[in-house]
Amino acid sequence: MTRHSFGSHPFLLGFEELDRLVERTAKAGSDSYPPYNIEQLDEHAYRITLAVAGFAEDDLAITLEDRQLMIRGRRNETNEGRVFLHRGIATRQFSRSFVLADGVEVRGARLEHGLLDIELAREVPERVVQTIAIRKDGGK
């Protein structure tokens, strides 16, 4: 059976990278920690909110490389001398990634009340109509 991809369709020129993005997104995993929300604030603005209770700003790292937004959390916690009768607050290390479309930029991040908000905005290019001249050079 032949596997067809988005990038191999004859009407989609220059979309070869789309398959790679779909595969990379699928590999991002289905881990549910930490829980997160994605909101659309307006037509061109978004917010990703991660529940990171127990993490301080120094415990979190946000990077953007090749359109992949990566949020990592690592808490340096010492439990010496502490006895837990029940431990239900997860503060384990995590890595959460999101693939951003072309033109989507990270505008900033803030940590407040255990929630990490990451603001995103899409830069919308002005639509341009371009007329292409046909050369009359005898077929050369």
C-alpha positions in Angstrom: 0.0 0.0 0.0 1.4 3.4 -1.0 1.5 6.1 1.7 0.4 9.4 0.4 1.4 12.6 2.2 0.4 16.2 2.2 3.7 17.2 0.6 3.3 14.8 -2.3 0.0 16.2 -3.6 0.6 17.9 -7.0 -1.5 21.0 -6.1 0.4 21.7 -2.8 3.7 23.1 -3.9 6.2 24.0 -1.2 4.4 22.1 1.5 6.9 19.2 1.9 7.6 20.3 5.4 3.9 19.7 6.5 4.4 15.9 6.9 7.4 16.5 9.1 5.4 18.9 11.3 2.6 16.4 11.6 5.0 13.7 12.6 6.8 15.9 15.1 3.5 17.0 16.7 2.4 13.3 17.0 5.7 12.5 18.7 5.1 15.3 21.2 3.4 12.7 23.3 0.1 12.3 25.1 1.4 12.8 28.6 -1.2 14.8 30.5 1.2 16.5 33.0 1.1 19.3 33.5 -2.5 20.1 32.4 -2.9 23.0 30.1 -5.5 25.2 28.3 -5.2 26.8 24.9 -7.4 29.9 24.4 -8.1 32.0 21.3 -8.1 35.6 22.6 -9.1 37.2 19.3 -8.6 36.4 15.6 -4.8 36.5 15.8 -4.0 36.0 19.5 -3.7 32.9 21.6 -2.8 32.0 25.2 -1.4 28.7 26.5 -1.9 28.2 30.2 -0.1 25.5 32.1 -1.0 24.5 35.7 2.5 24.5 37.4 1.6 24.7 41.1 4.7 24.4 43.2 7.1 25.6 40.5 8.9 28.9 40.8 10.1 31.0 37.8 13.6 29.6 38.3 12.2 26.1 38.0 10.8 26.7 34.5 12.4 27.2 31.1 10.7 28.3 27.9 12.5 28.0 24.6 11.6 28.4 20.9 13.6 26.6 18.3 12.5 25.9 14.7 8.9 26.8 15.4 8.7 24.4 18.4 7.8 26.0 21.7 9.2 23.9 24.5 8.3 24.4 28.2 10.3 22.5 30.7 10.0 22.3 34.5 12.4 20.9 37.0 12.0 21.5 40.7 15.0 21.2 42.9 13.2 19.9 46.0 14.6 18.3 49.0 12.3 16.1 51.1 14.7 15.5 53.9 13.0 15.5 57.2 9.5 15.6 55.6 7.0 12.8 56.2 4.1 12.8 53.8 0.9 10.9 54.8 -0.5 11.6 51.4 1.3 13.1 48.4 -1.1 14.3 45.7 0.6 17.5 44.5 2.7 16.5 41.5 5.9 18.5 41.2 7.8 16.1 39.0 9.9 17.3 36.1 8.1 17.8 32.8 8.6 18.8 29.2 5.7 20.0 27.1 6.0 21.1 23.5 3.8 22.9 20.9 4.5 23.4 17.2 3.8 26.9 16.1 2.6 27.9 12.6 4.6 30.3 10.5 4.0 33.8 11.6 3.0 32.9 15.2 5.3 34.6 17.7 5.7 34.3 21.4 4.8 37.7 22.9 5.6 36.9 26.6 5.1 34.7 29.6 4.0 35.2 33.2 3.7 33.0 36.2 0.9 33.9 38.6 -1.0 31.8 41.2 0.5 28.6 40.0 -0.5 29.2 36.3 2.1 29.8 33.6 0.5 32.0 30.8 2.3 32.2 27.4 1.0 34.8 25.1 1.1 34.2 21.3 0.2 36.3 18.4 0.1 35.7 14.6 1.5 38.4 12.4 -0.9 38.6 9.4 0.9 39.7 6.2 -0.8 42.2 4.0 -2.4 40.4 1.0 -0.8 41.4 -2.2 -2.0 40.7 -5.7 0.9 40.4 -8.1 0.6 40.3 -11.9 3.2 38.2 -13.6 4.4 39.4 -17.0 4.7 36.9 -19.9 7.9 37.2 -21.8 7.9 37.5 -25.5 11.4 36.3 -26.2 10.7 33.5 -28.8 10.5 30.6 -26.3 13.9 31.0 -24.8 
